[in-house]
Amino acid sequence: MRETLILLPGWGLDGAVLQPLAEALRSDMQVQVPALPRLSSAAAADWLDELDTRLPHGCWLAGWSLGGMLAAALAARRGERCRGLITLASNACFVASDTWPTAMPAQTYGAFYEGCQENAGATLKRFAMLCAQGSADARGLSRRLQSNLAASDEPALLAGLRLLASLDNRAALAAFAGPQLHLLAEQDALVPAAAGDALLALLPAGQVDVLEDCGHAFVREQADVLATLMLDFIREASDV
């Protein structure tokens, strides 16, 4: 029986952005790309409760950006009921602090949040540009990403941003004893690749790799490369 993998999208972009990656994975796995909750609450427990209710158990959890952070928190909650965890361009903490400096500066996050309050549509387009930064064809990738922008539901978008700022997965990553793979992008404008060493130090066992010459949207730009890395890791973990 083939393994099942849940692939959660990130903030601001719908699940269509992950379809090329999902298709590349489906040669060897059953892959589901569910939508993130659309909540006005920014409480992590509310998001995790909904995901835990509607996602199957006994499967691999994976996600991109915010989706990766939620997958990590849910993996820790499920423990042995989760086969393993894979995150893509995802940090333990999205916003930097004195105890986790390798993240987005708080001032940058604050300006982005204010921009979303004032004009959600314009902020989503700017977000697509930031995701594409670091790509060999940043302008073309940005245009493609803009076709996958989430609906401008301001309460849900703002709740998602507040969730990003509040999630702290350090304890979750350290507690989850299953196999973990965390893939970062060298030129990521949103999640610093420098977080890799700090992430690795948290893990009871696991792997952190940085892909060169790509940015936050490497899920779209390098879907085949990511799929190969993910499938190799899952096969190795399943053979143990």
Buried (B, 14 or more C-beta within 10 A) or exposed (E): EEBBBBBBBBBBBBBBBBBBBBEBBEEBBBBBBBEBBBBEBBEBEBBBBBBEEEBEEEBBBBBBBBBBBBBBBBBBBBEEEBBBBBBBBBBBBBBBEEEBEBBBEEEBBEEBBEBBEEEBEEBBBBBBBBBBBBBEEBEEBBEBBBEBBBEBEBEBBBBBBBBBBEBBBBEBBBBBBBBBBBBBBBBBBBBBBEBBEBBBEBBEEBBBEBBEEBBBBBBBBBBEBBBEBBBEBBEEBEEE
